[in-house]
Amino acid sequence: MKNYLKKIVISLFRIFTSMYLKKNKIEVIAITGSAGKTTTKNAIAQLLEDKLTYIPAENYNTEIGIPLNVFKENK
């Protein structure tokens, strides 16, 4: 039962986040790999500093990381 509810919550997070991002025309840059992610994130942040951007200080490396960051900034 616990795993079933967890899957439902994660699915709802994904759906709501996708809808929110599309509705507000928000672009997401996701950086993956085994090394250099923080350095790359900081370099991209400097390149986009004149744009309206949100660069998370935390690194949420889980299934709900993007939803947490999207909705954290937009309280």
C-alpha positions in Angstrom: 0.0 0.0 0.0 2.8 2.4 0.9 4.6 1.9 -2.5 1.3 2.3 -4.3 0.6 5.7 -2.7 4.2 6.8 -3.3 3.8 6.0 -7.0 0.5 8.0 -7.1 2.1 11.0 -5.4 5.1 10.9 -7.8 2.8 10.7 -10.8 0.8 13.6 -9.6 3.9 15.7 -9.0 5.0 14.9 -12.6 1.6 15.8 -14.1 1.2 19.1 -12.1 4.8 20.1 -12.8 4.5 19.5 -16.5 1.2 21.4 -16.6 2.7 24.3 -14.7 5.8 24.5 -16.8 3.8 24.4 -20.1 1.2 27.0 -18.9 3.9 29.5 -17.8 6.2 28.7 -20.7 9.1 27.9 -18.4 12.2 26.3 -19.9 14.2 23.8 -17.8 17.9 23.0 -18.3 18.8 19.7 -16.8 22.4 18.8 -16.3 23.3 15.1 -16.0 26.5 13.1 -15.8 29.0 11.7 -13.4 31.2 14.7 -12.9 31.2 18.5 -13.3 27.5 19.2 -12.8 27.9 21.9 -10.2 30.6 23.7 -12.2 28.4 23.5 -15.3 25.4 24.7 -13.4 27.4 27.7 -12.1 28.7 28.5 -15.6 25.2 28.4 -17.1 24.0 30.7 -14.3 26.6 33.2 -15.1 25.7 33.1 -18.8 22.0 33.6 -18.0 22.5 36.2 -15.2 20.7 38.9 -17.2 17.7 36.7 -17.8 15.0 35.9 -15.3 16.4 32.6 -14.0 16.1 30.4 -10.9 19.2 28.4 -10.0 18.6 26.1 -7.1 21.2 26.1 -4.4 20.4 22.5 -3.4 20.8 19.5 -5.7 17.7 17.3 -5.4 18.8 14.1 -7.2 15.5 12.3 -6.8 12.4 11.6 -8.8 10.7 14.6 -7.3 13.7 17.0 -7.5 12.4 19.2 -10.3 8.8 19.5 -8.9 10.3 20.5 -5.5 12.5 23.2 -7.1 9.7 24.4 -9.4 7.1 24.8 -6.6 9.6 26.0 -4.0 10.5 29.1 -6.0 6.9 29.8 -6.9 5.2 29.9 -3.5 
